[in-house]
Amino acid sequence: MSPTRSETPPEPVAERTDGDAGLRISDAAARAGVSARTLRYYEELGLLTPSLYTAGGERRYTSDDLEHLNRILELREVLGMNLEEIREFLSLETRLDELRASYRAAKGATSKKALAEQRATLEEALVLNESLAHQISTKLERMDGFRGRLLHDAQRCRELLDELR
């Protein structure tokens, strides 16, 4: 589970060194097609934390934050995941990113210890990838079953209409 942000915002940062001052919460919400309350709620749940805050403590969302938000919305809307499923899914994806970085950092090493660490990293990544794929497969099976029932009902309506002709 991801930790939630503490009540006190992090050290205020008005602008990043790359010049990105971030979007206000209302602008970020409008760009994503959600309400500002949704962004605050996702923050309360630990799903989305703005990268920047003004000196006055106002949230500022960067393009990376918006990308993360779009991932949350994709999991919610396309795959029909609830917020707890999204939290778990994102947590596993974050761990996979860490494993990728660890694997790349050790790539090319030839000691037995380094090779054993790479093997362990790949084994963990395999388990996590299979877990994510299983979660999606389960959702798709349920969606396919639902679609099948709808198509069956539609066919039955066609048959009844044909009888009335």
N, C-alpha and C positions, 0 to 999 in steps of 0.2 A: 504494500500500500504506500502511496506517496504521502509524505508529510504535508500538512496544510501550512500555509503561510502564517506567521505569528501576527498578532494584532498590530504590532508596530511595523510600519513599512521599513524596508531596508534603507541604508544610507541614501539620502536624496541625490539624484543625478538629473540635472536639467537637460544635458545633451551628451550623447556619446561622442567619442573622438572622431567617428566617421561622419559626424554632422547630422545624424538621425536623432531628432528630438522626440520622435514617437508621436503616435496619434492619441488624441484625447479619447476617453472611453466611449463617448457618444459617436465619434467618428469611426472608431474601430468597430463598434457594434453595427453601425449603419453599413459599413463596408462588408461585413460578414452576413448581414441580413438577420441579425438577432437584436435583442434589446440590451441596453446597458445592464439591466438587472440580471440577465443571463450571464454576462461576463463576470459580474460580482459573485453570482452563485457558483460559477465554475471555479472562481478563485477561492471561495469558502471551502469548496470540496477538494481543493488542491489539484485540480485538473489544468488550470491555466493561471500563471502568475505573470503580470506585466514585468517586462525587463527594466523599465525605467519609472522613476517617480520624480516629480518636480520638487523643488525646495519646500513647497507647501503641502507635499504629500499626495498630489494628484497622480493618478495612474497614467502611464504613457505606454502605448503598445507599439512594438517595432514590427517590421515585416516578418521576422522570425516568429514573433508572438502570433501574428495573424495566420501564418502558415500552420502553426500548432493548433490554433482555433479551427482552421479549416479541416484539419485531420480529425479533431473531435467531432465536428459536425458531419463529416463524411462517415465516421463510424456510427454515429447516431442515426443519420438519415438514410444512408445507403444500406448499411448492414442491420439497422434496427437494434443496435446495442443500447442497453440502458447505461446509466452513468457509472455504475459499479463495474460493469463489463468493460466500459471504456477505460476506466482507471487501471484495471488489471492489464488490458491490452497495451496501453501506453507504457505502463511500467515494464512489461516484457520487451517492448520495442526499445525502451531506454537501455535496458540491460543488454540487448543485442548490440546497440551502438557502442556500449562500453567494451563488449567482447571483441567487436571489430577493431576498435582502437588498440586494444591489448594485443590482438593477433598481429596487426600490422607493425606494432612497435617491436615485436619479437621476431618478425619475419627475417629470415636469413641467418638467424642464430643457429649454431650447430651443436651446442653442448647438449648432453642428455637431459639435463634439467630444463633447458629452454624448450627442447622438443616435447618433453612431457607436459610442460605448461601449455604449449600450443595445442597438443592433443586434448588436454582437459578443457581448454577454451573452446575448441571445435565441438567437443562432445556436449558441452553446455549449450552452445549455440544451436546444435542440432535438436536437442530436447526442446528448447524454447521455440524454434521455428516450427517444429512439429505440433507443439501446443497451440500456437497461433493459427496454424493451418486447420487444426482440429476444431477450434472455436468457430472459424469461418465456415467450415464444412457443416457443422451442426446447424448453424444459422441458415445456410443455403438449403439444407435438407428440409428444415421446417418451412422455409419460404416456398420451396418446390411443392411440398404437400399442400400448402394453402392454395397455391396457384392451381394445382390439380383439382382441388375441390371446386374452385371457382369455374374452371373450364368444364367440369362435369355438370355443374348447375346450369351453365350457359347452354350446353348441349341439350340438357333436359328441357330448357325453355324453348329451344328451336324445335324439338320434337313435339312439344305441346302446341306450339304455333302451327306446325304443319298439320296437326290433327284438326285444328280449327278452320283450316282452309278448305 
